[in-house]
């Protein structure tokens, strides 16, 4: 058999596809390569209501969630149901957080002190590490929620305040005691309370520029992105903080007009003499 015949025979052989591998007590489909991860993400993004709405029809976002979940030990479907992007950060929500602690061998517990009196209520969460036995305790009270501007906030803070206190204390204990299990992923209860309204522009500006009304300063980032081609007339003189003359200084008197007229006449006479 010639070499060309061997090559042709090999080309006709069907390509063997990778076997689907499952493992563990709970069998889960786990991609073994970036290609398998993308194929799985593309298929799941078309799965309709079997995946959360914010992943439907979005294979790239779906793949990112799968990869992020694999970093903390979540199977693909677990990642899609437990990871959401909140205020620009991938965050865990629901029962995924205590599940990760239990999988890592840690124990997390929460108790509410003064449960009958909301104003005095305090959530106390204790995390016990499975490897060292060390305990980490964190507390979060209703007064802490007030100082943080959370108490009375529309939504769960109004409907389930004790539950929210427990979630916050638990999140503090987990972040401080088991950061190795979280691997930097956010906790939804915390991240959702940051809120976009608390954000401020910290973009550095390297060049000074004249501001409206003659005041020198730095151009804010929003003006650099959306410059105003024609500033309003009212804005030019809005504060009267520039060196603009006052009304008495800017309005010429009769003496000023007479002097100006005499100077103009004198200049005109000198010019006529030169022309002659």
C-alpha positions as CSV (number, residue, x, y, z in Angstrom):
1,X,0.0,0.0,0.0
2,X,1.4,3.3,-1.1
3,X,1.8,6.2,1.3
4,X,-0.9,8.2,-0.5
5,X,-3.3,5.3,-0.1
6,X,-2.6,5.1,3.6
7,X,-3.3,8.9,4.0
8,X,-6.6,8.6,2.2
9,X,-7.6,5.6,4.3
10,X,-6.8,7.5,7.5
11,X,-8.8,10.5,6.3
12,X,-11.9,8.3,5.8
13,X,-11.9,7.1,9.4
14,X,-14.5,8.8,11.6
15,X,-13.2,11.2,14.1
16,X,-13.7,9.9,17.6
17,X,-15.5,12.3,19.9
18,X,-14.6,12.7,23.5
19,X,-16.6,10.7,26.0
20,X,-18.9,12.5,28.4
21,X,-17.3,12.2,31.8
22,X,-19.2,12.3,35.1
23,X,-17.9,11.8,38.6
24,X,-18.5,12.2,42.3
25,X,-21.6,11.4,44.3
26,X,-23.6,13.9,42.3
27,X,-22.8,13.3,38.6
28,X,-22.2,16.6,36.7
29,X,-21.0,17.3,33.2
30,X,-17.6,18.9,33.4
31,X,-15.8,20.3,30.3
32,X,-12.2,19.3,30.0
33,X,-11.0,22.0,27.5
34,X,-11.8,25.5,26.4
35,X,-13.5,24.1,23.3
36,X,-15.7,21.8,25.3
37,X,-16.6,24.7,27.7
38,X,-17.7,26.9,24.8
39,X,-19.7,24.2,23.1
40,X,-21.5,23.5,26.4
41,X,-22.0,27.3,27.0
42,X,-23.5,27.7,23.5
43,X,-25.9,24.8,24.1
44,X,-27.0,26.0,27.5
45,X,-27.5,29.5,26.3
46,X,-30.2,28.1,24.0
47,X,-31.8,26.0,26.7
48,X,-34.6,28.5,27.4
49,X,-35.9,28.6,31.0
50,X,-33.6,25.8,32.1
51,X,-31.1,28.6,32.7
52,X,-31.6,32.0,34.2
53,X,-32.9,34.7,31.9
54,X,-29.8,36.8,32.0
55,X,-27.8,33.9,30.3
56,X,-30.4,33.0,27.7
57,X,-29.0,33.7,24.2
58,X,-25.7,34.9,25.6
59,X,-23.1,32.1,25.1
60,X,-20.1,34.3,26.1
61,X,-21.7,35.3,29.4
62,X,-22.7,31.7,30.0
63,X,-19.2,30.5,29.4
64,X,-17.8,33.2,31.7
65,X,-20.1,32.0,34.5
66,X,-19.2,28.4,33.9
67,X,-15.4,29.2,34.1
68,X,-15.9,31.4,37.2
69,X,-17.9,28.6,38.9
70,X,-15.3,26.0,38.1
71,X,-12.7,28.2,40.0
72,X,-14.7,27.7,43.2
73,X,-15.8,24.1,42.6
74,X,-19.2,24.6,41.1
75,X,-20.5,22.4,38.2
76,X,-21.7,24.3,35.1
77,X,-25.4,24.2,35.9
78,X,-24.7,25.0,39.6
79,X,-22.7,28.0,38.4
80,X,-25.5,29.3,36.2
81,X,-28.0,29.1,38.9
82,X,-25.8,30.5,41.7
83,X,-23.7,33.3,40.0
84,X,-25.1,36.6,39.0
85,X,-23.4,39.8,38.0
86,X,-24.4,42.5,40.5
87,X,-23.1,46.1,40.2
88,X,-20.5,44.9,37.8
89,X,-19.2,42.0,39.9
90,X,-19.7,38.2,39.7
91,X,-21.4,37.3,42.9
92,X,-22.8,34.2,44.7
93,X,-26.3,34.2,45.9
94,X,-28.8,31.8,47.5
95,X,-27.5,28.6,49.2
96,X,-24.4,28.4,47.2
97,X,-22.3,30.2,49.8
98,X,-23.0,27.8,52.7
99,X,-22.8,24.9,50.3
100,X,-19.2,25.9,49.4
101,X,-18.3,26.1,53.1
102,X,-19.7,22.6,53.7
103,X,-17.9,21.2,50.7
104,X,-14.7,22.7,51.9
105,X,-15.2,21.0,55.3
106,X,-16.1,24.2,57.2
107,X,-19.1,24.8,59.4
108,X,-21.1,28.0,59.4
109,X,-23.7,28.9,62.0
110,X,-25.9,32.0,62.6
111,X,-27.9,33.0,65.7
112,X,-30.1,36.0,66.3
113,X,-29.8,37.8,69.7
114,X,-32.8,39.9,70.9
115,X,-34.9,38.6,68.1
116,X,-38.2,40.0,69.7
117,X,-36.9,43.6,69.6
118,X,-35.7,44.6,66.2
119,X,-34.0,47.7,67.4
120,X,-31.7,45.6,69.6
121,X,-31.4,42.6,67.3
122,X,-27.9,41.3,66.6
123,X,-26.9,38.5,64.2
124,X,-23.9,36.4,65.4
125,X,-22.3,34.2,62.9
126,X,-19.5,31.7,63.7
127,X,-17.4,29.8,61.1
128,X,-15.4,26.8,62.3
129,X,-12.7,25.7,59.9
130,X,-12.6,22.0,59.2
131,X,-8.8,21.9,58.7
132,X,-7.6,23.8,61.8
133,X,-10.7,23.9,64.0
134,X,-10.2,27.7,64.4
135,X,-13.4,29.7,64.9
136,X,-14.2,33.1,63.5
137,X,-17.2,35.1,64.9
138,X,-18.7,38.1,63.3
139,X,-21.6,40.2,64.5
140,X,-24.0,42.5,62.6
141,X,-26.7,44.4,64.5
142,X,-29.8,46.4,63.4
143,X,-28.0,49.5,64.6
144,X,-25.1,48.6,62.2
145,X,-27.7,48.4,59.4
146,X,-29.0,51.8,60.3
147,X,-25.5,53.4,60.2
148,X,-24.9,51.7,56.8
149,X,-28.2,53.1,55.5
150,X,-29.7,49.6,55.0
151,X,-32.4,49.5,57.6
152,X,-35.8,50.3,56.1
153,X,-34.4,50.0,52.5
154,X,-37.1,48.9,50.1
155,X,-37.1,45.2,49.5
156,X,-35.8,42.4,51.8
157,X,-34.5,44.9,54.4
158,X,-38.1,45.9,55.0
159,X,-39.7,42.5,54.6
160,X,-37.1,40.2,56.2
161,X,-34.8,42.4,58.3
162,X,-33.7,39.6,60.6
163,X,-32.8,37.4,57.7
164,X,-30.8,40.2,56.2
165,X,-28.9,40.7,59.4
166,X,-28.1,37.0,59.5
167,X,-26.9,37.1,55.8
168,X,-24.7,40.0,56.5
169,X,-23.1,38.5,59.6
170,X,-22.6,35.2,57.8
171,X,-21.0,36.9,54.8
172,X,-18.5,38.7,57.1
173,X,-17.6,35.5,58.9
174,X,-17.1,33.6,55.6
175,X,-15.0,36.3,54.0
176,X,-12.8,36.7,57.0
177,X,-12.5,33.0,57.8
178,X,-12.7,31.2,54.5
179,X,-11.5,33.5,51.8
180,X,-9.6,30.5,50.3
181,X,-13.0,28.8,49.5
182,X,-14.5,32.0,47.9
183,X,-11.4,32.8,45.7
184,X,-12.4,36.4,45.5
185,X,-16.0,35.9,44.2
186,X,-18.4,38.5,45.6
187,X,-21.4,37.8,47.9
188,X,-24.7,39.0,46.5
189,X,-26.2,40.3,49.7
190,X,-23.2,42.6,50.2
191,X,-22.5,43.6,46.6
192,X,-26.2,44.5,45.9
193,X,-26.0,47.1,48.8
194,X,-23.1,48.9,47.3
195,X,-25.4,50.5,44.8
196,X,-24.5,52.5,41.7
197,X,-25.7,55.6,43.4
198,X,-22.8,55.6,45.7
199,X,-20.3,55.5,42.8
200,X,-18.3,58.6,42.0
201,X,-16.0,59.6,39.2
202,X,-12.3,59.1,40.2
203,X,-10.9,59.4,36.7
204,X,-7.7,61.5,36.9
205,X,-7.5,64.5,34.6
206,X,-4.0,65.6,33.5
207,X,-4.7,68.9,31.8
208,X,-6.3,72.1,33.1
209,X,-8.8,73.8,30.9
210,X,-10.8,77.0,31.0
211,X,-14.2,76.5,32.6
212,X,-17.4,78.3,31.8
213,X,-17.5,81.8,33.2
214,X,-13.7,82.2,32.9
215,X,-12.9,80.0,36.0
216,X,-9.9,77.7,35.4
217,X,-10.2,74.1,36.5
218,X,-10.3,70.5,35.4
219,X,-12.8,69.1,32.9
220,X,-15.0,66.4,34.5
221,X,-15.1,63.0,32.9
222,X,-18.8,63.4,31.9
223,X,-18.0,66.6,30.0
224,X,-15.0,65.0,28.3
225,X,-17.2,62.2,27.1
226,X,-20.2,64.5,26.1
227,X,-18.8,68.0,25.5
228,X,-21.3,70.8,25.3
229,X,-20.6,72.7,22.0
230,X,-22.5,75.8,22.9
231,X,-22.7,76.7,26.6
232,X,-25.8,78.4,27.7
233,X,-25.6,82.1,28.0
234,X,-26.9,81.9,31.6
235,X,-24.2,79.5,32.5
236,X,-21.4,81.8,31.3
237,X,-22.3,84.4,33.9
238,X,-24.1,82.2,36.3
239,X,-22.1,82.8,39.5
240,X,-20.6,86.3,39.1
241,X,-17.4,84.8,40.6
242,X,-15.2,85.8,37.7
243,X,-13.5,89.1,37.0
244,X,-16.4,90.3,34.9
245,X,-17.1,94.1,35.5
246,X,-20.0,95.2,37.5
247,X,-22.9,97.1,36.0
248,X,-21.5,100.5,37.0
249,X,-18.1,99.6,35.6
250,X,-19.3,98.2,32.3
251,X,-21.9,100.9,31.4
252,X,-20.2,104.1,29.9
253,X,-21.1,107.5,31.3
254,X,-21.7,110.6,29.3
255,X,-18.2,111.9,30.0
256,X,-16.8,108.5,28.7
257,X,-18.8,108.9,25.5
258,X,-17.7,112.5,25.0
259,X,-14.0,111.7,25.6
260,X,-14.2,108.8,23.2
261,X,-15.8,111.0,20.5
262,X,-13.1,113.7,20.9
263,X,-10.3,111.1,20.7
264,X,-11.9,109.6,17.5
265,X,-12.2,113.1,16.0
266,X,-8.6,113.9,16.8
267,X,-7.4,110.7,15.2
268,X,-9.5,111.4,12.2
269,X,-8.0,114.9,11.8
270,X,-4.5,113.6,12.0
271,X,-5.2,111.0,9.4
272,X,-6.6,113.6,7.0
273,X,-3.5,115.7,7.4
274,X,-1.4,112.7,6.4
275,X,-3.5,112.1,3.4
276,X,-3.1,115.6,2.2
